[in-house]
Structures are given as C-alpha cells and as structure tokens.
C-alpha cells in the first residue's frame, strides 16, 4: 500500500484493500500463493479459475478470446521482491490457456509490467465497489 501511495497510485488499495477477510478467504480456499527465494517471501498473489464475475462486463473493448482462463488478483511484492508478476503468470498459465488481470489506471508500474509480460489491454471493468480498472489478457 505504501509503495502504491508513493508511486502515484494512492487510491487502488487505499488503507483498506484488500480486506483482511478477503485475504483470509484466499488462504482458506487454497488460492493464495507465496513466491519465495532462499527461504524469504518475495511476494504473494491470489490465483483463481475463471469465470470471474468482475470480468463479465467489459467496456471500451473486448476480451481477446473466450478460452478458459485463470485470474491473478491481489499481487504484492515485498520490498526486495522482483519478478513476482512473472512467477504468478507462469503459475496461472499452468492452470489455463489464458490469463486475465486488472489494475487501477493510476498503477503505472503494474501497467508497464503487464505490457512487458505480453498482456494486451482489452478494456475497462468495474470492481465490486464500482471503481474502474484496466483489464488485460494474455
């Protein structure tokens, strides 16, 4: 959250997202994953099978295809973590032929990483609280 705030993205997670209950549910349901190296946690992400109800409506574009997909949500790196998105992507690609992810329009670092990893921006979706997200697919 602090990294987002100091890098021009103060509203995506604010001070309360993701909610603790969401993270606990991810862990309890076996969809929370750690990226570790030499016994250190470098990052965390949630990976879920589609369909994701958040992605049912897309505006100002369209999904690349309707293949089965995995979704990456709530990805975060430790201060020393690098390559977390690549690790999450490789994992998600092992589960489905396509991967979808979204990010806040102000999250320039994530938008850059997604494009570097070969994701295509497909349009706009809305989160459960109605906020805009840029939707990507690979």
KAPE-V561788 format. One record per residue. N is the residue number from 0. RES is the residue in one small letter. SS is DSSP state (helix for helix, strand for strand, loop for the rest). PHI is phi in whole degrees, -180 to 180 (none if undefined). Layout:
N_RES_SS_PHI, N_RES_SS_PHI
This chain:
0_x_loop_none, 1_x_helix_-65, 2_x_helix_-59, 3_x_helix_-61, 4_x_helix_-60, 5_x_helix_-81, 6_x_loop_-117, 7_x_loop_82, 8_x_loop_-133, 9_x_loop_-78, 10_x_loop_-104, 11_x_loop_-57, 12_x_loop_-109, 13_x_loop_51, 14_x_loop_-111, 15_x_loop_-133, 16_x_loop_-116, 17_x_loop_-71, 18_x_loop_-65, 19_x_helix_-55, 20_x_helix_-65, 21_x_helix_-66, 22_x_helix_-65, 23_x_helix_-61, 24_x_helix_-66, 25_x_helix_-56, 26_x_helix_-66, 27_x_helix_-62, 28_x_loop_-92, 29_x_loop_70, 30_x_loop_-120, 31_x_strand_-106, 32_x_strand_-129, 33_x_strand_-102, 34_x_strand_-108, 35_x_strand_-124, 36_x_strand_-150, 37_x_loop_52, 38_x_loop_77, 39_x_strand_-106, 40_x_strand_-81, 41_x_strand_-98, 42_x_strand_-176, 43_x_strand_-146, 44_x_strand_-156, 45_x_strand_-105, 46_x_strand_-132, 47_x_strand_-128, 48_x_strand_-75, 49_x_loop_-78, 50_x_loop_-80, 51_x_loop_-105, 52_x_helix_-58, 53_x_helix_-63, 54_x_helix_-98, 55_x_loop_-66, 56_x_loop_-113, 57_x_loop_-125, 58_x_strand_-117, 59_x_loop_55, 60_x_loop_159, 61_x_loop_-157, 62_x_loop_-67, 63_x_loop_-63, 64_x_loop_-161, 65_x_loop_-113, 66_x_loop_-61, 67_x_loop_-56, 68_x_strand_-141, 69_x_strand_-107, 70_x_strand_-119, 71_x_strand_-105, 72_x_strand_-130, 73_x_strand_51, 74_x_strand_-87, 75_x_strand_-149, 76_x_strand_-107, 77_x_loop_-68, 78_x_loop_-54, 79_x_loop_-93, 80_x_loop_-80, 81_x_loop_-133, 82_x_loop_79, 83_x_helix_-64, 84_x_helix_-61, 85_x_helix_-61, 86_x_helix_-64, 87_x_helix_-64, 88_x_helix_-64, 89_x_helix_-60, 90_x_helix_-64, 91_x_helix_-61, 92_x_helix_-66, 93_x_loop_-76, 94_x_loop_-99, 95_x_loop_-155, 96_x_loop_-74, 97_x_strand_-141, 98_x_strand_-130, 99_x_strand_-121, 100_x_strand_-156, 101_x_strand_-138, 102_x_strand_-152, 103_x_loop_-70, 104_x_loop_-56, 105_x_loop_-82, 106_x_loop_-87, 107_x_helix_-59, 108_x_helix_-59, 109_x_helix_-69, 110_x_helix_-58, 111_x_helix_-63, 112_x_helix_-63, 113_x_helix_-61, 114_x_helix_-66, 115_x_helix_-63, 116_x_loop_-83, 117_x_loop_92, 118_x_loop_-75, 119_x_strand_-108, 120_x_strand_-74, 121_x_strand_-107, 122_x_strand_160, 123_x_strand_-120, 124_x_strand_-125, 125_x_strand_-126, 126_x_loop_-75, 127_x_loop_-62, 128_x_loop_-98, 129_x_loop_88, 130_x_loop_-81, 131_x_strand_-75, 132_x_strand_-136, 133_x_strand_-84, 134_x_strand_-102, 135_x_strand_-128, 136_x_strand_-144, 137_x_loop_-136
